[in-house]
Amino acid sequence: MLNRVWFVAAASVALTSPVLALTPVVSPDAAYRTGTTLLGVPASPIAITSVADPELHVTFSTALLPLTVGAGWATWGSPPDTEQSNPRVLWTQGSTSLTFTFSDVLTGFGFEAQPNPFGVYDITAEFFSGAVSLGTITRSVDGNGGARLFAAAADFGDTISSVVVTSSADFAVAQLRYTIPSGIIPEPATWAMMIAGFGLVGVAARRRRLVGA
């Protein structure tokens, strides 16, 4: 399973949280990309309401139109602020808010975002565990080639079930990435050893009962 070592504290990201349950990341560096799973944007001519892979299904509160930077969306950003300069993006089509809802809880989630108008606008991402807010990230983003990353990990013991994105202008998102809670599944040999161990414990307990009798 993927881990969360790519998340590091970032002073340049405005983070507010009453429960201090998030750790943000500023830019999509190699550690971030390696430690997350990327959800692809389909080449769809019509707006879509979700994206998915074998492990996760992400539902959108508003239909998003897939576009490609340079062919439908004018500009984006460039490394190290973004992963690339011409990704496929998902446009809110005039809506100034968007909620990502996940089919399973996550330990981390991130995306790049940019306003549609050629100006600087604040974009806020609020991370939720159920109805509880884990915290918010707010960044000032330039619509003229200034896309920025919004990514965070829930502190250990917390998980992320949805993310609400708001802005004073419509916007596009790209490079949706996530991490899922890591689970340790014993190997078959380990299962056999565990079962054998349980059996030995049972025999020992029976012998003690017989001796006591």
N, C-alpha and C positions, 0 to 999 in steps of 0.2 A: 504494500500500500504506500501511498505518497505521504510524505511528512510535511511539517510546517516550518522547517528551518529557514525558509526563504523570507519569512516575515521579520522585518527589523523596524525598530522605532524610528519615526521620521519627524523631526521637529518642524519641517516646512509644510506639513499637512496639518490642517486644523482638525483636531480630534476632540470631540466632547462626548463624555459618557458618564452618567451618574453612577454606574457600577464598575467603571474602568475594566470593561470586559473585552476590549479589542486592542489589537496591535496592528498598525497600518504599515504599508510599504509605499515608497515614493515612486519608484520607476521599475519597469519590467526587466530587471537584470537577468543574468544567466541562472542564478540560483532560484529566482522566482519562476522562470519558465520551466526549469527542470523539475521543480517541486510541485507543479500544478498540471492539471489536465485541461487542454483547450477544447472548447465547444465550437465546431465549425459553423459558419454562416452559410446556409444553402443558397444556391444560385436560383432564387425563385423570382418570377416576374410579378408576383402578387405579394401582398402583405401577409405575414405569418404571425401566429400567436404563441409559438413555442419553438424550442430547439431541444434536441435530445441526442444522447449517445447510449451505449449499453448500460451505463452506470447511473445516469442522471437525466431527468426530464425537467426543463425549466420553462415555466409558463409566464407569459407577459400579460400585464393588465390591459394593455392596448396593443392593437395590431401594429407590427413594425415592418417597414418596407426594406428589404435587402437592396443595398446599393454598393457600388465599388468606387473607391476614391479615384477621381480622374474620369469617371464615367457615371455621372449621376450625383456624386458628392465631390465638391470642388477640391478641398484640401483636408489634410489630417494633421499629422505631426511627423516627427522623425526621431530615431534613437538618439540619446538614451531615454527620452521622455515617452516614446511609444515603441512598440515592437518593430514596426515598419511604417513606411510613409504612404502606402496605398492598400490598406486592408479592405476586406469586405466589411461593411457597416450595416447597422440596423437603425433606421430613422423613425422617430416617433410620429412623423406626419402631422406636426402642429401641436401635439400634446406636450405639455410642460411637466408631466409626471409619468413615472413608469415604475411598476412593481415587478420584481423578479420573485417568483414563488417556486420553491424547489420540491421535487418529489421525495427527496430524502434530506435529512439534516446534513449540514456541511461543517467542516472545521475552518474553511477559508473560502473566500470568493473575491474575484476581482474582475474589472472591466475598464476599458478606456472610454472616454466620453468627450464630446465636443459640441458646443452650441451650433445651431444652424446659421444664425446671423453672423456677419463678419464684425464681431465686437467681443468684448470681454464680459463674461457673465459668470456668476457664481453657480456652481452645481454642487448639490448635497446628496450624499448617499447615506441612508440610515439602515443599519443592520439590526435585524430582529431575531430573537429566539422565541417563537410563538408570538405572544402579545407584548413581550418584554423587549424594550430597546437596549441593545448592547452598546450603542454609541453611534456617532455620526462623523463623517468625513466631508469637509467642505473645501473646495478648491476654486480659485478664479481661473477660468479657462478661456482662451482666445479662439474665436471661431475661424480665424484666418491661420490655419496650420498650427494650432496650439493645443491639440488634444492632450489629455492627461489621464493618468492611471488612478483608479479608485479601487483599492484592494485592502483587505484586512483579514486577520485570523481571529477567531474567537479564542479567548483564554482557555486554558485547560479546564475541562468540566463544563464548558458552555458550547453550544452549537448554533449555527445560523440556519434559519428556516426560510427567510425572505429578506429582500433588500428593496428599499423604496428610494427612488431617485427623483429629485425635484430640481427645477430651475425656473428662472423667469422667462426663458425662451425655449423653444423646442430644440431638440438635440438628437445626436446619434450616438450609439454605443458600438463597441467592437472588442474583439479579443476577450471573450468571456472565458474565464478560467476558474477552476474550483479544486478544492481538496475535500476528500471524504474522510470520516473518522476511520483511523486505522484499527483493524481488528486482527488479533493473532489467532490463526486457525491451526491447531496442532497437526503435524504430519501424521500419516498412518502409523508409523513406528511409535510415535509419541502416544497416540491413542491406545495402541496395544500395551505399552508400558503402563499407562494409567489404569487400564482395565485390569491388568495383572496385579497391579498394586492394590486396587480396590479388593480383588479376590483374596490376596494375602491378608489384608486387614480383616476381612470377614472371617477367614479361617482362624486367625489369632484370637478374635473376639469369641468365637465358638469354643475354642479350647479353654479360654479363661472361664467361660460359663460352665463348662464341664468340670473343670478343676474345682470351681467354687461349689458345685453341687455335691 
